[in-house]
Amino acid sequence: MADNKQNPFEQAVEIEVEQAAGPGSGDEFVEEPVEEVVDDELLQMEQALIKAEDELVTHRDAMLRMQAEMDNLRKRLIRDLEKSRKFALERVMKDILQVRDSLELGLKTDSGPATAEQLREGQALTLKMLDKVLQDHDLELIDPAGEAFNPEFHQAMTVLPSEELEDNSVMEVLQKGFKLHDRLIRPAMVVVSRKP
C-alpha cells in the first residue's frame, strides 16, 4: 500500500515532464533547447554587463567632472575671499583720505596767525566731513544723553545721585559710542543717575 500512495505533487511533476518531452521524443531533443536557452541567457547577461560597464564609465566621467567643477569653485571662492579681505576697506580709505587732505590743506595755509575762532571753525568743518564719511559707510553714532541706561549699548563709568533725572538715566556722555550695521563697535561711556 505504501507503494500506491505517492505524493500528489510528485505525480504532477512526472506528468509535466512527460508532457514537456512529448511522445516519442528522446534525450537529444530536450538537450538542444536547454543549450539554446542557456546561450540566449548568457548573451543577454553579456549585453547587460556591457551596458552596465558603459553606464559605469558615463557615471564615473560625470562624477569626475563634478569633482573638478567643485574644486574650481572652491579655488575661485578662496581667491575672491582673499581679494575681498585685501580690498574691503578700499572705499572707506578713499573717503577718509579726503578728510586727511582737508586737514593737510588747513595746515599748509599761510594766511597769518589764525584766531581761535578760525581754528575752531576749521575743526568743526573737518569733523563734519568725517561724520559724513562715517555715516556714508553705515557707522551710526550712539549719543544717549538723557536716555535710559541700556547696558547693551552703554558702559557705565560711574553712578551719581541726581534729583532731576529718573533712576538709571544717562546724566552725561563721556565718550560717544558707535554701531556698524546694528553691531556694536564701541559702547558709549556714560555717567548714570540714581535717586539719592
HELIX and SHEET records of a PDB file:
HELIX    1   1 PRO A    8  ALA A   21  1                                  14    
HELIX    2   2 ASP A   27  PHE A   87  1                                  61    
HELIX    3   3 GLU A   90  LYS A  108  1                                  19    
HELIX    4   4 ALA A  116  ASP A  136  1                                  21    
SHEET    1   A 3 LEU A 139  ILE A 142  0                                        
SHEET    2   A 3 GLY A 177  LEU A 180 -1                                        
SHEET    3   A 3 ARG A 183  ARG A 186 -1                                        
SHEET    1   B 3 HIS A 154  PRO A 161  0                                        
SHEET    2   B 3 ALA A 188  ARG A 194  1                                        
SHEET    3   B 3 VAL A 170  GLN A 175 -1                                        
END                                                                             
